[in-house]
Amino acid sequence: MARRLRPVDLGFVATAPVRLVFAREISASPARVFHALADDVPGWPQWFSAVKLARVTDGGAGREIRLRGGTRFEETVLVAKEPEVYAYRVDTTNAPGARALVEEWRLAPRGTGTRVQWIFAADGTAPFRAVLGLARPGLGRAFRDAVTSLDRRVGAL
């Protein structure tokens, strides 16, 4: 059953009780990476293997995400500042124990490529926070694999 989460703003990324930060440098340009993140939402399953379905809602102001395994998110895009930052807040989810969640993707030029940083900022019940701590290595691997796949995808365009 989907539950409504606390409506936090982008400042939550800096103050969340749980902040998982991952970064990787890739060869694709910031503009191409931003386009894949913000403009080609339906393309996410092509490079992020955990994502089963991604679609734009509310004329681009929101997103619907379904993960493999059944987790669902309805999100609001908080910022889409090309080519630097793309962030969204989870409004409703069926993930147990979640109270607030924001994901922020920061892109910075590195030579001819991009430094991609992903911040997963969350609050929830004590068990939820503990599970996120234990999930850090797996989320890090998922991020690295996704960004590597994204680089192959957008680098070939």
C-alpha positions in Angstrom: 0.0 0.0 0.0 1.4 3.4 -1.0 1.9 6.0 1.7 2.4 9.7 1.5 5.8 10.9 2.6 6.7 14.2 4.3 7.0 17.0 1.7 10.6 18.2 2.1 12.5 20.6 -0.1 15.9 20.5 -1.7 17.5 21.6 1.6 16.7 18.1 2.9 19.7 16.8 0.9 22.0 18.5 3.4 20.1 17.8 6.6 18.6 14.3 6.1 19.3 11.7 8.9 20.6 9.3 6.2 22.7 10.7 3.4 24.3 8.2 1.0 26.7 10.0 -1.4 28.2 8.3 -4.4 30.3 9.8 -7.2 32.0 8.6 -10.4 33.7 10.2 -13.4 32.5 9.3 -16.9 33.5 10.3 -20.4 30.1 11.7 -21.5 29.5 15.4 -21.4 27.4 17.0 -18.6 24.8 18.1 -21.3 24.3 14.5 -22.5 24.1 13.1 -18.9 21.6 15.8 -17.9 19.5 15.0 -21.0 19.4 11.3 -20.0 18.4 12.1 -16.5 15.9 14.9 -17.0 14.6 14.7 -20.5 14.7 11.0 -21.3 13.0 9.7 -18.1 11.4 6.7 -20.0 14.9 5.7 -21.0 16.1 5.1 -17.4 15.4 1.3 -17.5 17.8 1.1 -20.4 20.8 2.1 -18.2 19.6 1.7 -14.6 18.9 -2.0 -14.2 17.0 -1.5 -10.9 14.4 0.6 -12.7 11.6 -1.4 -14.4 9.5 1.6 -15.5 10.0 5.3 -15.5 7.6 7.8 -16.9 6.9 11.6 -16.7 3.8 12.8 -15.0 2.2 16.2 -14.5 3.6 17.6 -17.8 7.2 17.0 -16.6 6.7 18.2 -13.0 6.6 14.6 -11.7 7.7 11.1 -12.3 6.4 7.6 -11.7 9.1 5.0 -11.0 8.7 1.3 -10.6 11.7 -0.8 -9.4 12.3 -4.5 -10.0 11.0 -6.2 -6.9 7.9 -4.1 -6.8 8.9 -0.8 -5.1 7.0 2.1 -6.5 7.5 5.9 -6.2 5.5 8.9 -7.2 7.8 11.9 -7.3 8.0 15.6 -7.7 10.9 17.2 -9.6 12.4 19.8 -7.3 15.0 21.2 -9.7 16.1 20.6 -13.3 18.9 23.1 -13.9 20.7 22.1 -17.0 23.4 20.8 -17.1 24.2 20.9 -13.4 21.6 19.4 -11.2 18.5 17.2 -11.3 16.6 16.4 -8.1 13.3 15.0 -7.1 11.3 14.2 -4.0 9.4 11.0 -3.4 5.8 11.9 -2.5 4.3 8.4 -2.2 5.9 5.0 -2.0 5.1 1.5 -0.9 8.6 1.2 0.7 7.9 0.4 4.3 9.2 2.8 6.9 10.1 5.7 4.6 9.1 9.2 5.9 11.0 11.5 3.5 13.2 10.9 0.5 15.1 13.1 -2.0 17.5 12.1 -4.6 19.9 14.7 -6.1 22.1 14.2 -9.2 24.9 16.8 -9.5 26.9 17.0 -12.7 30.3 18.8 -13.0 32.6 19.0 -16.0 35.8 17.0 -15.7 38.0 17.4 -18.7 35.8 16.4 -21.6 33.6 14.2 -19.3 31.5 14.5 -16.2 31.8 13.9 -12.5 28.4 12.4 -11.6 27.4 12.7 -7.9 24.2 11.0 -6.6 22.9 11.9 -3.1 20.2 9.6 -1.6 18.8 11.6 1.3 16.2 9.9 3.5 14.4 9.8 6.8 12.3 7.0 8.2 11.8 4.6 11.0 14.8 3.3 12.9 14.6 -0.1 11.0 14.3 1.8 7.7 17.4 3.9 8.5 19.3 0.8 9.6 18.4 -1.1 6.4 19.7 1.9 4.3 23.0 1.8 6.2 23.3 -1.9 5.4 22.3 -1.3 1.8 25.0 1.3 1.2 27.4 -1.1 -0.5 24.7 -2.5 -2.8 23.4 1.0 -3.6 27.0 2.0 -4.4 27.4 -0.9 -6.8 24.0 -0.1 -8.4 25.1 3.5 -8.9 28.5 2.6 -10.4 26.9 0.0 -12.7 24.1 2.5 -13.7 26.5 5.4 -14.4 28.8 3.1 -16.4 25.9 1.9 -18.5 24.7 5.5 -18.9 28.1 6.5 -20.1 28.0 3.8 -22.8 24.5 4.8 -23.7 25.0 8.6 -24.0 28.6 8.4 -25.1 27.5 6.5 -28.2 25.0 9.2 -29.3 
